[in-house]
């Protein structure tokens, strides 16, 4: 009988430790998600800057179609307006909303798709 109570005690201790471990993992997951959003914003900003240079190069191309240039300018302005405030917040270490990061990413991808392939 003493052996059963020892096993029960060990099992209870293991369950308690696993619960504490899960709680710690949960809080670590929250921190890593915040860091991941911050890194996403930094990468998004760099990608935006590089792709905006391509958009300007297209705009300066004598063969550029004015209607396409107008669409590209509007799309890149929208992306800029969504990305830059997130960059400022990320630089300051402020929390970033997942929805805002996703919206900025979607706006950038939409602008990027408007650029001619060649």
N, C-alpha and C positions, 0 to 999 in steps of 0.2 A: 504493500500500500504506500509506503514511503516513496518508492520509485515513481508511482503514478503522480503523486503531488509534486515531485521534483520536475517531472516532465511538464506538468501543467504550469508550474512556475516559469520554466524555461520558455514554454510556448507563449505564455502571457507576456513575458519580457520581450520575446522576439516580435510579437504583434505590436506591442507598444513602440518598440524601436522602428518597426516598419512604418507605423503611422506617423511618427516624428519625421522619419526620412521622407515620406511622401509630402508632408507639409513643407519641408525644406525644399524639396524638388519643385513644388508648386510655386513657391516664392522665387526660386531661381529662374523658373520658366518665365515668370512675369518680368524679371529683370532682363533676361536674355531677349525677350520679345521687344522690350523697349530699346535695347541696344541694337537689335536687328533692324528696327524701324529707323533708328538714327543712321545706321550704316547705309540703309537703302536710300535715305534722303541724300546722304553725301554722294553716293554713286549716281543717283538720279541727277543731281546738280552738275556733276562732271560730264555725264552723258549729254545733258541738255546743252551745256556750253559748247561741246564739240559739234553736236548736230546743228546748233544754231549757226555755227560758222559755215557749215555746208549750205544751210538755207540762204545765208547772205551771199555766198559764192554763186548759188543758183540765180538769185535775184540780179546779180551783176552780169550774168551771162546774157549777151545780146540775143541769144535764141530763146530766152525765157519767155514763157507765155504770161502775159499780164494777169489773166484770170487765175492762173495757178499761183503766181506770186502773191496775189491778194489773199487767197485761201491759206497759203503757208504763213503769211504774216499774222493773220488772225489766229490761226491755230497755235503758233509759237507764242503769241502774246498771252493766250489763255493758259498755256503750259507754264509760262514764266510767272504769271500771276498766282498760280497754285504752288509752284516749286519754291520760289524765293522766300515766302514767309516761313515755309517749313525749314529751309536752310538756316534762316535766322534763329528759329527756335532750337534747331539741332545744335547750332554753334553755342547757344546759351545753355544747353543741357536741359531745356524744357521738355516736358512730355509731349509726345507726338501721337495724334490720333491715327489709328490704323485706317479709318475711312478717309482721312485727309491724304495720307500717303498713297492709298490706292487711287484716289481721284487724281492726284498729281501725276502718278504713273500712267494712268489711262489717258490723261490730257497730253502727256509727252508722246506716248505711243501713237495717238491719233495725229499729232503734228508730224511725227517722224514718217508716217505712212504717206503723207502728202508729197514728200520729196521724190522727185523723179529718180529712177533707179540708176540712170547713167548721166 
